[in-house]
Amino acid sequence: MPTLAGNKKLLKRQKLRNNEYYDMQSVFDKLYVDSLAGREFRNLLDIVTTEENIKLAYRNLKKNAGSKTPGTDGKTILDLANLPESVLVQTIQQKFVWYQPQAVKRVEIPKVNGKTRPLGIPTILDRLIQQCVLQVMEPICEAKFCDTSNGFRPNRGVENALAQAEKHMQRDHLHIVIDIDIKSFFDNVHHGKLLRQIWAMGIHDKKLLSIISAMLKAEVAGIGFPERGTPQGGILSPLLSNIVLNELDWWITSQWVGMPTRHQYSGRLHKTGVKDQSKKYRELRKTKLKECYIVRYADDFKIFCRRYRDAIRLFAATKAWLKERLSLEISPEKSKIVNLKHDYSDFLGFRIKVHKGKGNKYVVISHISPKALGKIKEKAKEKIKKIQYASEANKEYFAITDYNRFVMGIHNYYCMATSANTDIQTLAYEIKIAIKNRLQERVKRRNGQSIPEYVQRYAKSKEIRFIGKTILLPIGYIQHHPPIHKKKSINKYTPAGRAEIHKNLECVDMSLLHILMRTPVAGTSIEYNDNRISMYVAQHGCCAITKEKLHLDEIHCHHKMPKSQGGGDEYANLVILHERVHRLIHATSIDTITKIVKTLQLIPAQQKKLNKLRKQAGNEAIDFEQINGVCC
């Protein structure tokens, strides 16, 4: 069972592979290169509405957990799954001709402080359209984004943001930080300014810009048409938020990092791919310039300074700049200047500070924030309650699995805190008591049971418990792992950058894969044809029974349980087979069976697998000993 963080990493890699499956990677690479070169893009809608991009959007969207959440029309991704490919593609292409978004569903998500966060859920068709636009816009924008932004970007995240912050605190000795909280950022984005920023990125396709404008002004059910803001919950909103604040990133960067000097200083290249700028900064410190660095994750950002008086001036300047340039206001209650030698600063669920260690050197110490600990405790107790009231064995198993996923997700995220183990111990004691009170005699100590491979890192813990044969992971067993800065060379839009992320699909004939993609099986759903591609890749282009590499005319995607008996087009119900193997599964004539068996020459293990598929299809198992005797 993969971890929560592992799931996210796998999903990112899977999306990257999806680009290759649908032969869109070269298109996105060119958009990225052209954007780096400063090219203007005027016909992007032609790429957005291609059949390949639409099918890729469907594939990426269906992997999203939110795809099963209905919008105002009550439909989910499941309603699109049974549509023929051609019908879905034509529907999306037609909507782009004169795009009018449907009303957005408004949902209030409760916050820890008792308030709520408004979430806008577009209809599933509108989400698919946004995904089509996102895929084409992202490589263009990635070429323009500053390295200091980390949220909602490929191959960047919380770990990268924390690594940047700790670098400034510990290596650069910057212990004065400006914490700025933008008041209701997503609700206050100025539409006109945002569209001008997109234009400044080089996206000059007026039709596409009008479609984005229509998305921003989509009616919110029961409320009306918004004049400002990007709806949280929209697929395109995270990218648009980064576009809005990208200007801020570059403005802060230009104050110090990007400040030109008369002399071009040489510097070694770090492992991360970043050039050492220490000589340049040494000269800049001789000037009256204010040394500053920004670290941003979505709308949560910090500005690190060396001197308190510089921080005061920069705080005032940033506040004025946000107001004048972006029409955004800061929250006075949450925005402040913090001396990290004396006080903690909250960032992404962590509390960070510096502490004087050996040799009078300041080192970073970090804790899990009290707010985060409260949420962890609340959710853990909810999941324990679900285990307690699980009425059936399979429901109990899934409830335990859900709890274990939660525990591993907490460990993978908060292990970056230096004091993670200490912080979680009090919490762990309360959770242990809750488990004892609610589950009582159902929970047993380890008594010779083997530890599954996916949780081997917990093998040394004495707090491991079992419910039946299912392991219950200890929430208190957490180990610190410092955040690591991503290499600058990692980039999903360059061949060299992708090589850093995953190995190429050497085992699959990509030309054959693209033919499969472009030749869907007539009369079948988009779900069937999309999963056919996935299964072909998963089986490395080989038959599931014979393990032979398959040629184009030999490939057949078989339903394990026939559709006539209630089987569906889901991935788990499909398998790639050699065409002759498929005929053998459905054959009922002894002559036909004998003839095919003679050509295939299956070994006992393969015979067993084939008979299993025959039984699932409603046919009797083949007596291979008798058949082989007849052949002889």
C-alpha positions as CSV (number, residue, x, y, z in Angstrom):
1,M,0.0,0.0,0.0
2,P,1.6,3.3,-1.0
3,T,1.8,6.2,1.3
4,L,-0.1,9.5,0.9
5,A,3.0,11.4,-0.1
6,G,4.0,8.4,-2.3
7,N,0.6,8.6,-4.0
8,K,1.2,12.2,-4.8
9,K,4.7,11.5,-6.2
10,L,3.3,8.6,-8.3
11,L,0.5,10.8,-9.5
12,K,2.9,13.5,-10.7
13,R,5.0,10.9,-12.5
14,Q,1.9,9.3,-14.0
15,K,0.8,12.7,-15.4
16,L,4.2,13.1,-17.0
17,R,4.0,9.7,-18.6
18,N,0.4,10.5,-19.7
19,N,1.9,13.3,-21.9
20,E,4.0,10.6,-23.6
21,Y,1.2,8.1,-23.9
22,Y,-0.9,10.7,-25.8
23,D,2.0,12.0,-27.9
24,M,1.7,15.5,-26.4
25,Q,5.1,15.8,-24.7
26,S,6.9,17.1,-27.7
27,V,4.2,19.8,-28.2
28,F,4.5,20.9,-24.5
29,D,8.3,20.9,-24.8
30,K,8.2,23.2,-27.8
31,L,5.8,25.6,-26.0
32,Y,8.2,25.7,-23.1
33,V,11.3,26.4,-25.3
34,D,9.4,29.1,-27.3
35,S,8.3,30.7,-24.1
36,L,11.8,30.8,-22.8
37,A,12.8,32.5,-26.1
38,G,10.1,35.2,-25.6
39,R,7.8,34.1,-28.4
40,E,4.2,35.3,-28.6
41,F,1.5,32.6,-28.8
42,R,-1.6,33.5,-30.9
43,N,-3.2,30.2,-32.0
44,L,-3.1,28.2,-28.7
45,L,-6.7,27.2,-29.0
46,D,-5.8,25.0,-32.0
47,I,-3.6,23.0,-29.6
48,V,-6.1,23.1,-26.7
49,T,-8.9,21.6,-28.9
50,T,-6.9,18.7,-30.5
51,E,-8.2,15.2,-30.0
52,E,-5.0,14.1,-28.2
53,N,-5.1,17.0,-25.7
54,I,-8.8,16.4,-24.9
55,K,-8.2,12.7,-24.3
56,L,-5.1,13.5,-22.2
57,A,-7.2,15.9,-20.1
58,Y,-9.8,13.2,-19.5
59,R,-7.1,10.8,-18.4
60,N,-5.5,13.4,-16.0
61,L,-8.9,14.5,-14.7
62,K,-10.2,11.0,-13.8
63,K,-7.2,10.4,-11.6
64,N,-8.2,13.4,-9.5
65,A,-10.2,12.4,-6.4
66,G,-12.5,15.5,-6.9
67,S,-13.6,14.2,-10.3
68,K,-16.3,12.1,-8.5
69,T,-17.7,15.2,-6.8
70,P,-20.8,16.4,-8.7
71,G,-21.3,20.0,-9.8
72,T,-24.6,21.9,-10.2
73,D,-25.7,19.4,-13.0
74,G,-25.2,16.5,-10.6
75,K,-22.7,14.7,-13.0
76,T,-19.3,13.2,-12.3
77,I,-16.5,11.7,-14.3
78,L,-18.4,8.4,-14.2
79,D,-21.1,10.0,-16.4
80,L,-18.4,10.7,-19.0
81,A,-16.6,7.4,-18.8
82,N,-19.2,5.5,-20.8
83,L,-19.3,8.0,-23.7
84,P,-17.6,7.0,-26.9
85,E,-14.3,8.8,-27.5
86,S,-15.6,10.6,-30.6
87,V,-18.7,11.8,-28.8
88,L,-16.7,13.3,-25.9
89,V,-14.1,14.9,-28.1
90,Q,-16.7,16.5,-30.3
91,T,-18.7,17.7,-27.3
92,I,-15.6,19.5,-25.8
93,Q,-14.6,20.9,-29.2
94,Q,-18.1,22.2,-29.7
95,K,-18.2,23.9,-26.3
96,F,-14.9,25.7,-27.2
97,V,-16.6,27.3,-30.3
98,W,-18.8,29.5,-28.1
99,Y,-17.9,28.8,-24.5
100,Q,-20.4,29.6,-21.8
101,P,-19.6,27.9,-18.4
102,Q,-22.4,26.4,-16.3
103,A,-23.1,27.7,-12.8
104,V,-20.5,26.8,-10.2
105,K,-21.6,24.9,-7.1
106,R,-20.7,26.7,-3.8
107,V,-19.5,24.6,-0.9
108,E,-18.4,26.0,2.5
109,I,-15.4,24.1,3.9
110,P,-15.1,24.5,7.8
111,K,-11.8,25.9,9.1
112,V,-10.1,25.3,12.4
113,N,-10.9,28.8,13.7
114,G,-14.6,28.2,13.2
115,K,-14.9,30.1,9.9
116,T,-15.4,28.6,6.5
117,R,-13.6,28.6,3.2
118,P,-15.7,28.9,0.1
119,L,-15.1,26.3,-2.5
120,G,-16.3,26.6,-6.1
121,I,-17.0,23.3,-7.9
122,P,-17.6,23.6,-11.7
123,T,-19.5,21.0,-13.6
124,I,-17.5,18.0,-14.8
125,L,-17.5,19.2,-18.4
126,D,-16.2,22.6,-17.3
127,R,-13.5,21.0,-15.2
128,L,-12.5,19.0,-18.3
129,I,-12.3,22.1,-20.4
130,Q,-10.2,23.8,-17.7
131,Q,-7.9,20.8,-17.7
132,C,-7.5,21.2,-21.5
133,V,-6.5,24.8,-21.1
134,L,-4.2,24.1,-18.1
135,Q,-2.2,21.5,-20.0
136,V,-1.3,24.0,-22.8
137,M,-0.8,27.1,-20.5
138,E,1.4,25.4,-17.9
139,P,4.6,24.9,-20.0
140,I,4.4,28.5,-21.3
141,C,4.0,29.9,-17.7
142,E,6.6,27.6,-16.2
143,A,9.2,29.2,-18.5
144,K,8.3,32.6,-17.0
145,F,7.9,31.7,-13.3
146,C,10.5,32.6,-10.7
147,D,12.4,29.9,-8.8
148,T,11.2,31.3,-5.5
149,S,7.6,30.0,-6.0
150,N,6.8,26.5,-5.0
151,G,3.1,25.8,-4.7
152,F,1.0,24.2,-7.4
153,R,3.9,23.8,-9.7
154,P,5.3,20.5,-11.2
155,N,8.2,19.0,-9.2
156,R,7.9,21.6,-6.5
157,G,6.1,21.6,-3.2
158,V,6.3,22.1,0.5
159,E,9.6,20.3,0.9
160,N,11.2,22.7,-1.6
161,A,9.7,25.8,0.1
162,L,11.0,24.6,3.5
163,A,14.4,23.8,2.1
164,Q,14.7,27.4,0.7
165,A,13.5,28.9,4.0
166,E,16.0,26.9,6.1
167,K,18.8,27.7,3.7
168,H,18.2,31.5,4.2
169,M,18.0,31.0,7.9
170,Q,21.0,28.7,8.5
171,R,23.5,29.2,5.6
172,D,22.7,32.8,4.7
173,H,22.3,33.9,8.4
174,L,19.1,35.9,7.6
175,H,17.1,35.9,10.9
176,I,14.6,38.7,10.3
177,V,11.6,37.5,8.4
178,I,8.5,39.4,7.1
179,D,5.3,37.3,7.4
180,I,2.7,38.6,5.0
181,D,-0.8,37.3,4.8
182,I,-2.9,38.5,1.9
183,K,-6.5,39.1,2.9
184,S,-8.9,36.6,1.2
185,F,-6.4,36.3,-1.7
186,F,-8.4,34.0,-4.0
187,D,-11.6,36.1,-3.6
188,N,-9.9,39.4,-4.4
189,V,-7.9,38.7,-7.6
190,H,-8.6,41.5,-10.1
191,H,-9.8,39.9,-13.3
192,G,-8.6,42.7,-15.6
193,K,-5.2,42.8,-14.1
194,L,-4.9,39.0,-14.3
195,L,-5.8,38.9,-18.0
196,R,-3.1,41.6,-18.6
197,Q,-0.6,39.4,-16.7
198,I,-1.5,36.4,-18.9
199,W,-1.0,38.6,-22.0
200,A,2.4,39.7,-20.6
201,M,3.4,36.0,-20.4
202,G,3.2,35.9,-24.2
203,I,-0.3,34.4,-24.5
204,H,-1.9,36.6,-27.1
205,D,-4.7,34.2,-28.2
206,K,-7.7,36.5,-27.8
207,K,-10.2,33.7,-28.1
208,L,-8.5,31.8,-25.3
209,L,-8.3,34.9,-23.1
210,S,-12.0,35.4,-23.6
211,I,-12.6,31.8,-22.5
212,I,-10.5,32.3,-19.4
213,S,-12.4,35.5,-18.7
214,A,-15.7,33.6,-19.0
215,M,-14.4,31.0,-16.5
216,L,-13.5,33.7,-14.0
217,K,-17.0,35.3,-14.3
218,A,-18.9,32.0,-14.2
219,E,-22.1,32.3,-12.1
220,V,-21.9,31.0,-8.6
221,A,-25.2,29.1,-7.9
222,G,-27.3,31.0,-5.4
223,I,-24.9,34.0,-5.2
224,G,-24.5,35.5,-8.7
225,F,-21.7,36.6,-11.0
226,P,-18.4,37.4,-9.3
227,E,-16.6,40.6,-10.2
228,R,-13.3,39.5,-8.6
229,G,-11.5,36.4,-7.6
230,T,-10.5,33.0,-8.8
231,P,-12.8,30.2,-7.5
232,Q,-11.0,27.8,-5.2
233,G,-11.8,24.4,-6.5
234,G,-11.4,25.2,-10.1
235,I,-8.7,23.3,-11.9
236,L,-7.2,26.4,-13.5
237,S,-7.3,28.5,-10.3
238,P,-3.9,27.4,-8.9
239,L,-2.1,28.3,-12.1
240,L,-3.9,31.7,-12.3
241,S,-2.9,32.4,-8.7
242,N,0.7,31.8,-9.5
243,I,0.5,34.1,-12.5
244,V,-0.9,36.9,-10.3
245,L,1.9,36.6,-7.7
246,N,4.7,35.9,-10.2
247,E,5.0,39.6,-10.6
248,L,5.6,40.0,-6.9
249,D,8.3,37.2,-7.0
250,W,10.3,39.0,-9.7
251,W,9.9,42.4,-8.0
252,I,11.3,41.1,-4.7
253,T,14.0,39.2,-6.6
254,S,15.0,42.3,-8.5
255,Q,15.8,44.1,-5.3
256,W,18.7,41.9,-4.5
257,V,19.2,38.6,-6.3
258,G,18.6,40.0,-9.7
259,M,20.4,43.3,-9.2
260,P,23.0,43.7,-11.9
261,T,26.7,44.4,-11.1
262,R,29.5,46.0,-13.2
263,H,31.6,42.8,-13.0
264,Q,30.3,39.3,-13.8
265,Y,31.5,37.2,-10.9
266,S,32.3,33.6,-11.4
267,G,31.0,30.9,-9.1
268,R,30.9,27.2,-8.8
269,L,27.8,25.2,-9.7
270,H,26.1,23.5,-6.7
271,K,24.7,20.0,-6.9
272,T,21.2,21.5,-7.2
273,G,22.2,23.3,-10.4
274,V,22.3,26.7,-8.7
275,K,25.3,29.0,-9.3
276,D,27.2,30.2,-6.3
277,Q,26.6,34.0,-6.1
278,S,28.5,34.7,-2.8
279,K,31.1,36.9,-4.5
280,K,28.4,39.0,-6.1
281,Y,26.4,39.4,-2.9
282,R,29.6,40.3,-1.0
283,E,30.0,43.3,-3.3
284,L,26.3,44.2,-3.1
285,R,26.5,44.3,0.7
286,K,28.9,47.2,0.4
287,T,26.1,49.2,-1.1
288,K,23.0,50.7,0.5
289,L,20.8,48.0,-1.0
290,K,18.5,46.0,1.2
291,E,19.3,42.3,1.2
292,C,16.2,40.3,0.8
293,Y,14.9,36.9,-0.5
294,I,11.3,35.7,-1.0
295,V,10.0,32.1,-0.4
296,R,6.5,31.6,-1.6
297,Y,4.0,28.7,-1.6
298,A,0.7,29.8,-3.3
299,D,-0.4,32.9,-1.3
300,D,1.7,32.0,1.7
301,F,5.1,33.7,1.5
302,K,8.0,35.0,3.6
303,I,10.6,37.7,2.9
304,F,14.0,37.1,4.6
305,C,16.1,40.1,5.6
306,R,19.4,40.7,7.4
307,R,18.6,43.8,9.3
308,Y,15.4,44.8,11.2
309,R,15.4,48.4,9.8
310,D,15.5,47.0,6.2
311,A,12.6,44.7,7.1
312,I,10.5,47.7,8.3
313,R,11.0,49.5,5.0
314,L,10.5,46.5,2.9
315,F,7.3,45.6,4.8
316,A,5.8,49.0,4.0
317,A,7.0,48.9,0.4
318,T,5.5,45.4,-0.2
319,K,2.2,46.4,1.4
320,A,2.0,49.5,-0.9
321,W,3.1,47.5,-4.0
322,L,0.4,44.8,-3.5
323,K,-2.2,47.5,-3.1
324,E,-1.1,49.6,-6.1
325,R,-0.1,46.9,-8.6
326,L,-2.4,44.0,-7.7
327,S,-5.2,45.6,-5.8
328,L,-4.6,43.3,-2.9
329,E,-4.6,44.1,0.8
330,I,-2.7,42.4,3.6
331,S,-4.2,41.2,6.9
332,P,-2.8,43.4,9.7
333,E,-3.5,40.8,12.3
334,K,-1.5,38.0,10.6
335,S,1.2,40.1,8.9
336,K,4.3,41.0,11.0
337,I,8.0,41.1,11.3
338,V,9.6,38.3,13.3
339,N,13.1,38.0,14.8
340,L,13.8,34.3,14.4
341,K,16.4,34.4,17.2
342,H,13.6,35.1,19.7
343,D,10.3,34.1,18.2
344,Y,8.8,31.4,16.0
345,S,7.3,31.9,12.6
346,D,4.5,29.7,11.2
347,F,4.9,28.3,7.7
348,L,2.9,25.6,6.0
349,G,1.9,23.8,9.2
350,F,5.4,24.2,10.8
351,R,6.9,26.6,13.4
352,I,10.4,27.6,12.5
353,K,13.1,29.5,14.5
354,V,16.9,29.6,14.9
355,H,18.8,28.4,18.0
356,K,22.4,29.2,19.0
357,G,24.3,25.9,18.9
358,K,27.9,24.9,19.1
359,G,30.5,27.6,18.2
360,N,27.9,30.3,18.5
361,K,26.4,29.2,15.2
362,Y,22.7,29.5,14.7
363,V,20.8,26.3,13.5
364,V,17.2,25.9,12.5
365,I,14.8,24.2,14.8
366,S,11.3,23.5,13.7
367,H,8.1,22.1,15.3
368,I,4.7,20.9,14.1
369,S,2.4,23.9,14.7
370,P,-0.2,23.6,17.5
371,K,-3.0,24.1,15.0
372,A,-1.7,21.2,12.9
373,L,-1.4,19.0,15.9
374,G,-5.0,19.7,16.9
375,K,-6.2,18.8,13.4
376,I,-4.2,15.5,13.4
377,K,-5.7,14.5,16.8
378,E,-9.2,15.2,15.6
379,K,-8.9,13.3,12.4
380,A,-7.1,10.4,14.0
381,K,-9.9,9.9,16.5
382,E,-12.5,10.1,13.7
383,K,-10.8,7.3,11.9
384,I,-10.5,5.2,15.0
385,K,-14.2,5.6,15.5
386,K,-14.8,4.3,12.0
387,I,-12.8,1.2,12.8
388,Q,-14.8,0.7,16.0
389,Y,-18.2,0.8,14.2
390,A,-17.2,-1.2,11.1
391,S,-19.9,-3.8,11.0
392,E,-18.3,-6.2,8.5
393,A,-14.8,-7.7,8.1
394,N,-14.1,-6.0,4.7
395,K,-15.4,-2.6,6.1
396,E,-13.1,-3.0,9.1
397,Y,-10.1,-3.8,6.8
398,F,-10.8,-0.7,4.7
399,A,-11.2,1.5,7.8
400,I,-7.8,0.2,9.2
401,T,-6.2,0.8,5.8
402,D,-7.6,4.3,5.8
403,Y,-6.1,4.9,9.3
404,N,-2.7,3.6,8.2
405,R,-2.7,5.8,5.1
406,F,-3.5,8.8,7.3
407,V,-0.6,7.9,9.7
408,M,1.9,7.4,6.9
409,G,0.8,10.7,5.3
410,I,1.3,12.6,8.6
411,H,4.8,11.0,9.0
412,N,5.8,11.8,5.4
413,Y,4.8,15.4,5.7
414,Y,5.8,16.4,9.2
415,C,9.0,14.4,9.4
416,M,10.7,17.5,8.0
417,A,10.3,19.2,11.4
418,T,13.4,18.8,13.5
419,S,11.3,18.3,16.7
420,A,8.7,16.1,15.0
421,N,9.3,13.1,17.3
422,T,9.0,15.2,20.5
423,D,5.9,17.1,19.2
424,I,3.9,14.0,18.3
425,Q,4.6,12.1,21.5
426,T,1.8,13.8,23.6
427,L,-0.5,13.4,20.7
428,A,0.5,9.7,20.3
429,Y,-0.4,9.0,24.0
430,E,-3.9,10.4,23.5
431,I,-4.4,8.4,20.3
432,K,-3.1,5.3,22.1
433,I,-5.7,5.8,24.9
434,A,-8.5,6.3,22.3
435,I,-7.5,3.1,20.5
436,K,-7.5,1.2,23.9
437,N,-10.9,2.6,24.9
438,R,-12.7,2.1,21.6
439,L,-11.1,-1.1,20.2
440,Q,-10.2,-2.8,23.5
441,E,-9.6,-6.6,23.2
442,R,-9.6,-6.4,19.3
443,V,-6.2,-4.8,19.4
444,K,-3.3,-7.3,20.0
445,R,0.4,-7.0,20.3
446,R,2.7,-8.3,17.7
447,N,3.1,-12.1,18.3
448,G,5.3,-13.3,15.6
449,Q,3.3,-11.7,12.8
450,S,5.3,-10.6,9.8
451,I,5.5,-6.9,9.0
452,P,4.3,-6.2,5.4
453,E,7.0,-4.9,3.1
454,Y,5.4,-1.5,2.5
455,V,5.7,-0.7,6.3
456,Q,9.1,-2.1,7.0
457,R,10.3,1.3,8.3
458,Y,8.0,0.6,11.3
459,A,9.5,-2.8,12.0
460,K,11.6,-1.6,15.0
461,S,8.7,0.1,16.8
462,K,7.4,-1.6,19.9
463,E,4.0,0.2,19.5
464,I,2.9,-1.9,16.5
465,R,-0.4,-3.5,17.0
466,F,-2.6,-5.9,15.1
467,I,-6.4,-6.2,14.6
468,G,-6.8,-9.7,13.4
469,K,-4.1,-10.1,10.8
470,T,-4.1,-6.4,9.8
471,I,-1.4,-4.2,11.1
472,L,-2.2,-0.9,12.9
473,L,0.6,1.6,12.5
474,P,1.9,3.6,15.5
475,I,1.4,7.3,15.1
476,G,4.2,8.1,17.5
477,Y,6.9,6.4,15.5
478,I,8.2,9.3,13.3
479,Q,11.7,9.9,12.2
480,H,13.2,13.3,11.1
481,H,14.2,13.8,7.5
482,P,15.5,17.3,6.6
483,P,13.9,18.9,3.6
484,I,16.0,18.7,0.4
485,H,16.1,21.3,-2.3
486,K,15.1,20.1,-5.7
487,K,17.7,20.2,-8.4
488,K,17.3,23.1,-10.8
489,S,17.8,20.7,-13.7
490,I,14.6,18.8,-12.8
491,N,12.1,19.9,-15.4
492,K,9.1,18.0,-17.0
493,Y,9.4,20.1,-20.2
494,T,13.0,19.2,-21.2
495,P,14.3,15.7,-22.1
496,A,17.2,16.1,-19.6
497,G,14.9,17.3,-16.9
498,R,12.5,14.4,-17.3
499,A,15.4,11.9,-17.1
500,E,15.9,13.2,-13.5
501,I,12.3,12.4,-12.7
502,H,11.8,8.9,-14.2
503,K,13.3,6.4,-16.6
504,N,12.1,6.5,-20.2
505,L,9.5,3.9,-21.2
506,E,12.1,1.7,-22.8
507,C,10.0,-1.4,-22.5
508,V,7.1,-0.1,-24.6
509,D,7.0,0.6,-28.3
510,M,5.9,4.2,-28.2
511,S,5.0,4.3,-31.9
512,L,2.7,1.3,-31.4
513,L,1.3,3.0,-28.3
514,H,0.4,6.1,-30.3
515,I,-1.3,4.0,-32.9
516,L,-3.4,2.4,-30.2
517,M,-4.3,5.8,-28.9
518,R,-5.3,7.1,-32.3
519,T,-7.3,4.0,-33.3
520,P,-9.8,3.5,-30.5
521,V,-12.0,0.4,-30.7
522,A,-15.2,1.4,-32.4
523,G,-18.4,1.4,-30.4
524,T,-16.6,1.4,-27.0
525,S,-16.3,4.1,-24.3
526,I,-13.5,6.6,-23.7
527,E,-12.9,4.8,-20.4
528,Y,-12.3,1.5,-22.2
529,N,-9.9,3.0,-24.7
530,D,-8.0,5.0,-22.1
531,N,-7.6,2.0,-19.8
532,R,-6.6,-0.1,-22.8
533,I,-3.5,2.2,-23.1
534,S,-2.8,1.9,-19.4
535,M,-3.0,-1.9,-19.4
536,Y,-0.8,-2.1,-22.5
537,V,1.9,-0.1,-20.7
538,A,1.5,-1.9,-17.5
539,Q,2.0,-5.3,-19.2
540,H,5.0,-3.8,-21.1
541,G,3.3,-4.5,-24.4
542,C,3.1,-8.3,-23.7
543,C,0.3,-10.8,-23.5
544,A,-0.8,-11.5,-19.9
545,I,-0.8,-15.2,-20.6
546,T,2.0,-16.0,-23.0
547,K,4.3,-13.0,-22.1
548,E,5.1,-12.5,-25.8
549,K,5.6,-9.1,-27.2
550,L,2.5,-8.2,-29.2
551,H,2.3,-6.8,-32.7
552,L,-0.5,-4.4,-33.6
553,D,-2.8,-7.0,-35.2
554,E,-2.3,-9.3,-32.2
555,I,-3.5,-7.0,-29.5
556,H,-6.9,-7.5,-27.9
557,C,-8.1,-5.8,-24.7
558,H,-10.3,-8.4,-22.9
559,H,-13.1,-7.9,-20.3
560,K,-12.5,-10.4,-17.5
561,M,-16.2,-10.3,-16.6
562,P,-18.2,-9.8,-19.8
563,K,-20.3,-6.7,-20.1
564,S,-23.3,-8.9,-20.7
565,Q,-22.8,-10.3,-17.1
566,G,-22.4,-6.9,-15.5
567,G,-18.7,-6.2,-16.1
568,G,-17.5,-2.7,-16.8
569,D,-14.8,-0.8,-18.6
570,E,-12.8,-0.2,-15.4
571,Y,-9.1,-0.9,-15.4
572,A,-9.3,-3.8,-13.0
573,N,-11.7,-5.6,-15.4
574,L,-9.4,-5.5,-18.4
575,V,-6.4,-7.4,-19.6
576,I,-4.3,-7.3,-22.7
577,L,-4.1,-10.7,-24.6
578,H,-2.9,-12.2,-27.8
579,E,-5.7,-12.4,-30.2
580,R,-5.5,-16.2,-30.3
581,V,-5.5,-16.4,-26.5
582,H,-8.7,-14.3,-26.5
583,R,-10.3,-16.7,-29.0
584,L,-9.4,-19.6,-26.8
585,I,-11.0,-18.0,-23.8
586,H,-14.4,-17.8,-25.6
587,A,-14.1,-20.9,-27.7
588,T,-16.7,-23.7,-27.0
589,S,-16.0,-26.1,-29.9
590,I,-13.6,-28.8,-29.0
591,D,-12.1,-28.7,-32.5
592,T,-11.4,-24.9,-32.2
593,I,-10.0,-25.4,-28.7
594,T,-7.7,-28.2,-29.9
595,K,-6.4,-26.2,-32.8
596,I,-5.6,-23.1,-30.8
597,V,-4.0,-25.0,-28.0
598,K,-1.7,-26.8,-30.4
599,T,-0.5,-23.4,-31.8
600,L,0.0,-21.8,-28.4
601,Q,1.9,-24.5,-26.5
602,L,1.1,-23.2,-23.0
603,I,3.0,-24.3,-19.9
604,P,1.0,-25.4,-16.8
605,A,1.1,-22.0,-15.1
606,Q,-0.2,-20.3,-18.3
607,Q,-2.9,-23.0,-18.6
608,K,-4.1,-22.2,-15.0
609,K,-4.3,-18.4,-15.8
610,L,-6.2,-19.1,-19.0
611,N,-8.7,-21.4,-17.3
612,K,-9.3,-18.7,-14.6
613,L,-10.2,-16.2,-17.4
614,R,-12.5,-18.8,-19.0
615,K,-14.4,-19.3,-15.8
616,Q,-14.8,-15.6,-15.3
617,A,-16.2,-15.4,-18.9
618,G,-18.7,-18.2,-18.0
619,N,-17.0,-21.1,-19.8
620,E,-15.7,-24.4,-18.6
621,A,-12.1,-25.0,-17.8
622,I,-10.1,-26.8,-20.5
623,D,-8.7,-30.2,-19.7
624,F,-5.2,-29.6,-21.2
625,E,-4.0,-33.2,-20.5
626,Q,-6.9,-34.6,-22.6
627,I,-6.4,-32.0,-25.3
628,N,-2.6,-32.6,-25.5
629,G,-3.3,-36.4,-25.6
630,V,-5.6,-35.9,-28.6
631,C,-2.9,-33.7,-30.3
632,C,-0.4,-36.4,-29.8
